[in-house]
Each structure stands twice: as C-alpha cells, then as structure tokens.
Amino acid sequence: MPVAARFARDCPFLLESDQLSLSRDFAVQKNGLADIPMGAVHQVRTPGRALLLALGNTTTYAHVADLAGRQGISDGQLCELLGFLNTIGALERRRTPAGHCRAAGMQCIHLLLGTRYVPMTWRRVPTWPTLVLGTLRATWPVTVATTAVCVLAVGGGLLSLRTGLSIGSGGIGAFIGSLFVHEVMHVVVARRSNTEPHILQLGMRLGIIHQSLQPKAEALSALAGPSAGCIVCIVAAAICSLADLDPVAIVLAAVACFHVGSLLPWYGDGASLYKALRRRRLEPFS
Amino acid sequence: MQTSLIIPSQLTNYSTKEAGPIIVALAFVIAVGGFVAAAIVLCGWRGAKQIGVNWTHKKVEIVCR
C-alpha cells in the first residue's frame, strides 16, 4: 500500500525540542495501535511499532526522527505516521513558551513560501465545558471575522452602533450556540446507543467520533444535530422578528440555512445519513 | 514506491462532520465583509449609506451620502 498522502497532509509542525507522547486513550499492542474508547485497532507495520513504543514513553521529536532513520523509515513515512496519529487525536505535544515563539516565526516564513501546517488535534470526552471549549476553538475565525466586519460597517457609517452590535453579537451567539446544540444532539444519540463518543477538533474541523452505530441510530444522529441547530436558529429568528430586530432575524435565518446545508449528501452529516439509509436498505432486518 | 506503515481500522470514522457549516459561515462573513470594504473604497470612510442587491438587474447597489 503506498504512503497515504491524506495523512501526511495532517502532520503538524514540530520542533526537535518538542516533547511528544501518545494520548492515554491509546495503547500499543502486538498487532498495532488500539484506540481504547472506540474499540478500534489500527494495524502498524513493524518499523513503525518501534516509534509508537518510543512515543508511549514521552520523548522528543529529535529522538523520534533519529529512531525513524535507524529503523529505515523515510521522512514521508514518518510524516504519514505522525499525520495519522494527529488525525485520530492520538498525538500529544508539549512545547516551551520560547518554542512557541520560535515555531510561530518559522511557520510564518514557511507560509510565505507556500507551506501551511495543520494544527494539533484536540480530542476530549464530551462534557458541558469541553463541548463549549471545542465549539469555541473551532469557530474562533468566524468570531474574529464577524467582529472585524461589524467594526468596519459601523466605522464606515453603514450601520448604527446599536444595529452593528445587535447583528454582530446576535450572529456570533446564534452561530456558536446552535453549533453547540448540534454537537450535544450527536452526543446524546451516541450515548443512547451505548457508545462513548469523543470530541475531535482540528482547526475549523469539529466532530463527534464514536464506534460504528446501527443504521437507524446513525441516521437519527445525522438528522438530530442539524435539525436541533436549525430549530434553535428559527426560534431565535422568530423572537428577534417579533422584537423588531429584522437584520438580526435575517442573520439567524442564514445560520439556520448553514445547518440545513450540512444535510447535503456530499459531506458530513448528510453523507452519514445517506450511508446509513443505504446500509438500512441492505440490512433490513438489523 | 514507499509502503504505508499504517492500515487504519474501518470500525471508527474519524471524519469531523461539522467543518461544512463553519467554513460556509466564514465564507458568508468574508463575502459580506467584501461588500462593506467595496462600499468604503467607493464612497470613502463614513461615505457609504446603504448596500442593496438589485435582483432584477443582478447588481449590487451602493448608495453614497
């Protein structure tokens, strides 16, 4: 099997001094890497297993790269392995404050040269605080952009301060709140199916991962999230409309459309829904 | 050709499903920001009064003070 380029793309930027380790949710086994909460075992070929064992005890990236060289692992294979660990939330990185400054400077230079790195994946057990934090972490670019546009519109004389504030705060609040409710519904459905879900956040990518569900539960999970997010926005839009805050109601209606859009069949919840419906058709007695 | 070191399990789907709405929301905000920036460029700072879309002529209309 050739090196999987999609995982190599998810390899984060690492300094030689970075301390790397495996998340406590993972264990290195004879036949590969076990994701204990998900009940999945990812097969890892022999030279890669030595790297996983090294990562099991906290070590530096310099040591991992040196070990990879001694095991005959190429840079591409190492990048693929670290990218895969980052994708599934198995890789943990600790960096000194000076290291953060150095890494930020180097990443800026690399960005100017056309190389962009993915951030570290954030994986947690869903609780109220972790769900809020995960949603805020994934949506901060939208918050910053909305604030900047509102400041520009108010400063440029297009909106009054009151309208700008209500559109900005209403839009951001409704978007983050509805996305939070969307995620909560996925967690509720997964827990009702006796599986323990986890939150996975990578840049602007946010999701709830869990063991494979029965087609009916999978379809319910895919429908519940977007429906709940959409209903929250429609109710909020109706309240704003009754309170003569029509610009805010229009923004809320747009946010409701974003949730409905996630049911399109090509990606995300829509893809899960149609996959579950296909499975249901193939296994009608399950 | 280099061989892959890993064979991911098919039991768990690690895809992050909520990227779609977040990216669409960011694109929407950036698009609105583009109209606001265009109004400021055309009418000057505090010069723009209103932005509207004329659907019949498929044009964005910016009204200056």
Interface residues (C-beta under 8 A of the other chain):
Chain A: M1 P2 V3 A4 F7 G32 L33 D35 M38 G39 A40 V41 H42 Q43 V44 R45 P47 G48 I73 S74 G76 Q77 E80 L81 F84 T87 I88 G89 A138 T139 P141 V142 A145 T146 A148 V149 L152 A153 G155 G156 G157 L158 F175 L179 H182 E183 H186 L200 Q201 L202 M204 R205 L206 G207 I208 I209 H210 Q211 S212 G225 G229 A254 V255 F258 H259 G261 S262 L264 Y267 G268 D269 S272
Chain B: M1 Q2 T3 S4 L5 I6 I7 P8 S9 L11 T12 N13 Y14 S15 T16 K17 E18 A19 G20 P21 I22 I23 V24 A25 L26 F28 V29 I30 V32 G33 V36 A37 A39 I40 W45 R46 G47 A48 K49 Q50 I51 R65
